[in-house]
Amino acid sequence: MDTLILSRIQFGANISFHILFPTITIALGWVLLFFKLRFNATGDGKWMEAYRFWVKIFALSFAMGVVSGITMSFQFGTNWPGFMETVGNIAGPLLAYEVMTAVFLTVAYSFIGACWLILKTEYTLQAKVVDWAKGGIWGLVLGLGAVSLATPLVSPRIFDKWFTFPEIVLLAPMPLLSALLVWMLWRSLQRLPNATDKGARAPFLYAISLFILAFGGARLFVLPLRSS
């Protein structure tokens, strides 16, 4: 076998090895949440023992996914140097954008999960979940800002779409509505927890609305706003 075939086998083995760990961590995160909730509900120490054991597996899988993913991104350059020399100015920023988006999307999903748990918990546990959501909202805001700033920088087509007339006028309500939803989300969290559980649905509804708005904005970035 020549060098080309060996390089392709190496990359195939790497990507096959890497994809196992994101899959495991995504599923295991929900299992860990179940263990934690069962322990809080029953006080049975066996649930906490299971949580402490599997959280180590989660941390190891996450670390292996990060390490193997970094190696895989470098192999684009080592296995296809001619290709990357030609498209590197495009592929490089896109790879960095993909990593950043993946990190902040995980933060956003965790925040939605915290808002959903506010509906399903009460008393001390609900107060703890509200604190999680109050901390997570800053990661959500940082992610929205970072992705919004990076998107026009990695794509000249999107940059032109954002900052030309009349598109800039049509898109202006998107960041304004997003800022309004974030403010309403923060205000709703400040009112929780309370004795009557009033407003417990509001953070989850605002978070879902913010996601719908974000994905609606993504549609506008990909498809033209008007026919040429």
N, C-alpha and C positions, 0 to 999 in steps of 0.2 A: 504493500500500500504506500502511496506517495504521501507527501506532507499535507496536501490539501485534504485528503480523506481522513488522515489522522486528526487534523485540526477540527474538521466537522464532527468527528466522533467525540472529541474532547468537549466541544461546545454542547453537543446533544446530551452527553452525560452530565455536564454541569447544570444545564437548564432543567433536566429531569430530576436531578438531586435537589435543586433549589426550590422548585415549585411545591415540593412536599411540605416544606416548613411554613410558608404562608397559609397553606390549606389547614395544617394542623393547628396553628395559632388562632385562626379565625374561629374554628369550631371549638377549640378548647377554652377560649375566652367565655363563651356562653356556659360551658360546663362549670367553670370556676365560679361564675355568677350564681349558678344554681346551688352549688355547694355552700356558698356564703349566705345566700338567702335561707336555705334550710337550717343552717346553724343558728342564724338570728331568730328564726321562727320557733325552733325546737330546743335550742340550747344543748343539743347532743354533741359531745366532743368528737364523735366519729366523723361528722361532716367537716369539722375544722381540720382533723387529721388528713382527710382526703384532700381538702383544699391546699394544705401546706405541702403535700406530696406533689400534687399535679401542678402547682404554681411553679415548682422547680422545673418541671418538664416544659411548661409554657415559656419560662425565661430562656431555657437552653434552646428551644426551637426558634424563638424569636432571634436570638443571637446568631444561630446558624443560618437563618434566612437572610439576615443582614450581611453576614460575611460572604456567603455564597453569591448573593446578589451583586455585591461590589465586584467580586471576581468576574462574574459574568459580564458586567458592563465593560471591564477592561479588555475582555476577550474580543469585543467588537473591533478594537484596534489591533490586537495581536494576530487575529485570524483573518481579518479583511482589511489590511493596511491601505491598499489601494482604494478600496471603496470608501473607507473612512476619511482618507485624505481628500476625496472629492466632496463628500457630503458632511464632513466633520463639523463645519460651521452651522449646519442645520441640526444634525443628529445630536451633537454635544449638548446644546441648550435644551433640546427636547428630552434627553435622558435625565438631566438635572430637574427639569420641570415635572417629569413623571415621578421621580423620587419625592419631591416636595409635595406634589398633589396626593400621593399615596399616604404620606405621613399625616397631612392635615385632614384628609378624608377619614382616616381612622379616628382622629380626635373628634371630628364632627359626629360620626356614628356613635361614639362613646357618649357624647353630650346628649344626643337624642335618646339613648338608652337611659341616661340619668333622669331626663325629663319624663320618660315613660314610667320609671320606677316611682316617681313622686305619686302617680295615680294608684300604684299597687301597694304602697307601704303606709305606715302610720307611726305616730309617736316618735320615739328616739331614732328608729331606722329612717323614717321620713326626713327628720331633721338632718341626718347625716347625708342622705341622698341630695337634699337641697344644697348642702355645702359643696358636694361634688359638682353639682350643676353650676353653682356660682363660680367655682374655680375653672370649670371647663369652658365657660362662655368666653374667657379671655383667649384660650386656644382657638376657639371657633372664630373669633374676630380676627385674630392674627392670621389664621388660615385663609379666611375670605380676602383679607387685605393683600396677603402675599400672592395668592393665586391671581387675584384681579390685576395686580401690578405686573406680574410676570407674563400673563397671557399675551398682551400686545407686544411684549419685548421679544418673544420667541417666534412670533408670526407677523411678518410685515403686512400680510393680507388683513389680519385682524386689527392691526394698528391703524391701517387706512380706513377700515370700517368704523372704528371707534371715533376717530378724530377728523372725520370729514362731514360736511353738511350735506343732507339733513340728518345723517345717521346719528351724529352726536346728540341731536335734539331728541330723536326717538329713543335712544338708549339712556338718556339722562335720568328718567324715573327709576331705573333699575337700582343704582347705588343709593338713591334717596329712599326708596322703599325698603331696601336692605337695612339701612341705618335706622329707619323708623322701627322695623321689626326687632332689631337688636335692642333698641331702647325699651320697647314694650316688653321684651323677654326679660331684660334685667329688672324692670319694675315689678313684673309678676313674681320673680324669684325673691325680691325683697319683701314681699307680703307673705311669704311662706317660711316655716309652717305656721298654721293658726289653729285655734280650737275647733272651728267649724269646718275646716278643710276647704274653705271657700277659695276659689281660684286655682285649685290644684291642677285643673285641666289646661289652664292657660299656657304654662311654659311648653308643654308638649305640642299644643296647637300652633303656637308661634314658631317653634323650632321646625315643625313640618312645613309651615308656610314659607319659612326662610329657605328651606331646601328646595321646595317647588320653584320658588323665585330664582334660586341659583341655577337649577337645571334648565329653567326656561330661558335664562340668560345665556346658558351654554348653547342652547339651540340657535339663538340669534347670532352667536359667534361663528357657527359652522355654516348655517344656511344664509343666503342673501336676504336682506330686509325688503328689497324691492327688485322687480325684474329690470334687467338692463334694456 
